[in-house]
Amino acid sequence: QVQLVESGGGVVQAGGSLRLSCAASGRTFSSYAMGWFRQGPGQEREFVGCIARGHVETSYTDSVKGRFTISRDNAKMTVYLQMNSLKPEDTAVYYCAAALTGSSNWLPELSFQYDYWGQGTQVNVSS
């Protein structure tokens, strides 16, 4: 069992930055690929990005490439989402998720591939 708790959400003006954190507890954090998803108002949950358990490979959806960066600190059992140049369309509830894997470079991009989810943190970007 893995528990995930996101933090760092808030209100920011367009062009600003936020860093989200996702703290994990429970099973061995380094055994999991970690992902970030978001769900905007009236929208379905969508993939934002993920980082392999080997914390080298990353993958991002096209709309955030060059603006968002995912990193992880296995010693602190925490994954981060650095969000720069934020846009109003980035407004959403952001969720982190964990996918158990034996592969050091697997990059899961689909929600069903994840085993555990956090409760989400709200990000509001004003224009």
Secondary structure, DSSP 8 states (H G I E B T S, - for coil): -EEEEEE--EEEETT--EEEEEEEEES-GGGEEEEEEEE-TT---EEEEEE-TTSS-EEE-GGGTTTEEEEEETTTTEEEEEE-S--GGG-EEEEEEEEE-S-SS----SGGG-SEE---EEEEEE-
